[in-house]
Amino acid sequence: MTDEHTRNVLNLITALAQIKWKDLQNTLRDVVITFFNQTAVYKARVQKGGRIKIPEEERSALGLNEGDIVQVILIPLKEGNKNEKGNSTLD
């Protein structure tokens, strides 16, 4: 290990020793609680023009109104399924 690496490691150890772990724990707890109180997770089908509908129950629970701005994180699950009649279904 070079002298520079040693200094970097010592600086990191010093910084870690100065962290107020209880404060960090409380902050992380607050972030998680806020995240789960202000989010909704549901499946949606991408419709014509790339539109995705937010279900009424979710809009109501989050207090969303027309024109509100939301952040969207998309995770593709799979291509749409077709039932016997050729209609798309959500699993």
C-alpha positions as CSV (number, residue, x, y, z in Angstrom):
1,M,0.0,0.0,0.0
2,T,1.4,3.4,-1.0
3,D,1.6,6.3,1.4
4,E,-1.2,8.0,-0.6
5,H,-3.5,4.9,-0.1
6,T,-2.6,4.8,3.6
7,R,-3.5,8.5,3.9
8,N,-6.8,7.9,2.1
9,V,-7.7,4.9,4.3
10,L,-6.9,6.9,7.5
11,N,-9.0,9.9,6.2
12,L,-11.9,7.5,5.6
13,I,-11.6,5.9,9.0
14,T,-11.5,9.4,10.6
15,A,-14.6,10.5,8.7
16,L,-16.4,7.3,9.6
17,A,-15.5,7.9,13.3
18,Q,-17.1,11.3,13.2
19,I,-20.5,10.2,11.8
20,K,-23.3,10.5,14.3
21,W,-24.7,7.0,13.6
22,K,-27.9,7.5,15.6
23,D,-28.7,10.6,13.5
24,L,-28.0,8.7,10.3
25,Q,-30.3,5.9,11.5
26,N,-33.1,8.3,12.3
27,T,-32.7,10.1,8.9
28,L,-32.8,6.8,7.0
29,R,-35.8,5.6,8.9
30,D,-37.6,8.9,8.1
31,V,-36.7,8.6,4.4
32,V,-38.0,5.0,4.2
33,I,-41.3,5.9,6.0
34,T,-41.8,8.9,3.7
35,F,-41.0,6.9,0.6
36,F,-43.6,4.2,1.5
37,N,-46.2,6.6,2.6
38,Q,-46.0,8.6,-0.6
39,T,-45.6,5.9,-3.3
40,A,-47.8,3.4,-5.1
41,V,-46.7,0.2,-6.8
42,Y,-49.0,-1.3,-9.4
43,K,-48.9,-2.9,-12.9
44,A,-50.0,-0.9,-15.9
45,R,-50.3,-1.6,-19.6
46,V,-48.7,0.9,-21.9
47,Q,-51.5,2.2,-24.1
48,K,-51.7,4.0,-27.4
49,G,-49.4,6.9,-27.6
50,G,-47.3,5.6,-24.6
51,R,-49.9,6.5,-22.0
52,I,-50.1,4.8,-18.7
53,K,-53.2,5.2,-16.4
54,I,-52.8,5.7,-12.7
55,P,-55.7,3.8,-11.0
56,E,-58.3,6.0,-9.2
57,E,-57.5,4.3,-5.9
58,E,-53.8,5.2,-6.2
59,R,-54.6,8.8,-7.3
60,S,-56.9,9.2,-4.3
61,A,-54.6,7.7,-1.8
62,L,-51.7,10.0,-2.9
63,G,-54.0,13.0,-3.3
64,L,-53.1,13.4,-7.0
65,N,-55.1,15.8,-9.2
66,E,-55.1,16.5,-12.9
67,G,-52.0,18.5,-13.8
68,D,-49.9,17.3,-10.8
69,I,-46.4,16.4,-11.7
70,V,-45.2,12.9,-10.6
71,Q,-41.9,11.0,-10.9
72,V,-42.2,7.7,-12.8
73,I,-39.8,4.8,-12.5
74,L,-40.5,2.2,-15.2
75,I,-39.5,-1.5,-14.9
76,P,-40.6,-3.5,-17.9
77,L,-42.1,-6.8,-16.7
78,K,-42.8,-8.6,-20.0
79,E,-44.5,-8.2,-23.3
80,G,-48.3,-8.2,-23.1
81,N,-50.1,-11.6,-23.0
82,K,-52.9,-12.6,-25.2
83,N,-55.9,-14.7,-24.1
84,E,-57.7,-17.2,-26.3
85,K,-59.8,-14.4,-27.9
86,G,-56.6,-12.5,-28.8
87,N,-57.3,-9.8,-26.2
88,S,-54.4,-8.5,-24.1
89,T,-54.4,-9.4,-20.4
90,L,-52.5,-8.3,-17.3
91,D,-51.3,-11.0,-15.0
